[in-house]
């Protein structure tokens, strides 16, 4: 035994490696994350609800632009006036009919709507960070137990990112569908049946993908700092926390 210790001590620092290291597979991490969401279902709903509202507003603006583009592409002067009354910045003189599709493709949200969307997404991100920090505080004992059992920092980080990713995808999907449905209903009230006939599957699919990508990205962005705090937590400090 003494020779083994001397031999290990004589080895260079760079060559001292752990002979065997247990690493849990990804499916185990996924199962633990799903179970954690079920246990804290109400808190997860609070986090997801704020994300649903922000993504729904974003999806409503994007889908409303798609509806307005389809209406403008018809070249109808009456519908053009209705778009101007709705707040879209359009020239007073309509372009030739062959350029109506090009004008519709350039149609976008107003600067005011963009700022409102940006502020709503920012508020949503702050809310996610706050909720995740509270979740870390509530899970001090759990994190400390996992670390005492040999969980590495990257394993704890992976758990928080998986939970945030699942919540982000679910909340973004629901919010995107709600926003798109609201935009179509408003379009039907303002412009009639042409609001639906002018829509394209590609355009609405693009709105869905963009909204889900933004929502999932915000959810992951909001959990990065709390996840790093949880991963760097020392087991002794976590186990001292009062329940």
QUIHU-V235038 format. One record per residue. PSI is psi in degrees with one decimal (999 if undefined). NEAR is the number of other C-alpha atoms within 8 Angstrom. Layout:
PSI:NEAR  PSI:NEAR
//
This chain:
-40.3:4  -38.5:5  -39.0:6  -39.1:7  -43.1:8  -37.9:8  -39.8:8  -37.5:8  -29.3:7  -13.2:6  145.6:8  153.2:7  -38.3:5  -19.1:5  -2.3:6  108.4:8  153.0:5  129.7:5  -36.0:4  136.9:4  127.3:5  123.6:4  123.3:4  140.3:6  166.9:6  -35.7:6  -31.7:6  -41.9:8  -40.5:12  -42.0:10  -40.6:8  -39.2:9  -42.2:12  -41.7:9  -38.8:8  -38.4:8  -39.8:10  -41.1:7  -39.4:6  49.7:8  -42.6:8  -42.9:6  -36.1:8  -36.3:10  -38.0:8  -45.0:8  -43.7:12  -34.9:12  -42.9:9  -36.0:11  -38.8:15  -44.1:13  -44.7:9  -44.4:13  -35.2:17  -40.6:16  -43.1:11  -46.1:12  -35.8:17  -43.6:15  -45.8:12  -44.5:10  -35.4:14  -35.7:12  -38.7:11  -42.0:11  -44.5:15  -36.9:13  -41.1:12  -37.6:14  -42.1:14  -31.1:15  -18.1:11  -24.3:8  10.5:10  126.5:7  -36.4:7  -42.7:6  -30.1:11  -41.3:11  -36.8:8  -36.5:10  -40.1:11  -38.2:10  -28.6:7  -8.1:6  4.0:6  136.2:9  99.8:6  145.4:5  149.8:5  -34.2:4  125.9:4  143.2:6  170.7:6  154.1:6  -33.8:6  -14.1:5  6.5:8  -39.9:13  -39.0:9  -39.1:7  -37.8:10  -35.6:12  -28.0:7  -6.7:6  135.5:9  176.0:5  155.6:10  157.3:8  -35.3:6  -44.8:6  -37.8:9  -41.8:9  -39.1:8  -42.0:8  -44.3:11  -43.5:8  -39.7:8  -38.6:9  -37.1:11  -45.3:8  -39.0:8  -42.7:12  -43.1:12  -40.2:9  -39.0:10  -43.4:13  -44.3:12  -44.7:8  -39.6:10  -35.7:11  -39.1:9  -37.3:8  -38.4:8  -41.7:11  -40.7:7  -20.7:8  23.9:8  -49.1:11  -44.3:12  -44.9:7  -42.7:12  -40.0:15  -44.7:10  -40.1:9  -36.1:11  -28.8:8  0.5:6  10.2:6  133.0:9  165.4:8  -40.9:8  -26.0:7  -45.3:10  -41.6:13  -40.2:12  -38.8:9  -46.5:12  -38.4:11  -37.4:12  -44.7:10  -45.4:11  -38.1:11  -43.6:11  -43.0:8  -39.0:12  -42.9:16  -44.3:11  -48.0:9  -38.3:13  -38.8:18  -46.6:11  -44.4:10  -39.8:16  -42.6:18  -41.8:11  -43.4:11  -41.4:16  -42.6:14  -41.9:9  -39.9:9  -40.0:13  -41.6:13  -43.4:8  -39.4:8  -38.9:14  -39.2:12  -39.4:7  -42.4:7  -7.7:11  -161.1:8  -20.2:7  -20.1:10  -30.1:15  -40.4:10  -25.9:7  -5.8:12  151.0:11  149.2:6  -37.8:6  -41.6:6  -45.6:9  -33.7:12  -37.7:8  -40.1:8  -43.4:12  -45.7:12  -43.1:8  -43.4:8  -43.4:14  -38.7:13  -42.9:9  -43.8:10  -45.5:14  -38.2:12  -40.0:9  -39.6:12  -43.9:15  -38.6:12  -39.0:8  -20.4:13  -6.7:14  -52.9:9  -48.6:8  -36.4:12  -39.2:13  -39.8:9  -44.1:8  -39.2:11  -34.0:12  0.3:7  135.5:9  139.3:8  -39.4:11  -42.9:7  -38.8:9  -38.6:12  -21.4:10  -17.9:7  139.6:8  142.1:3  999:4
//
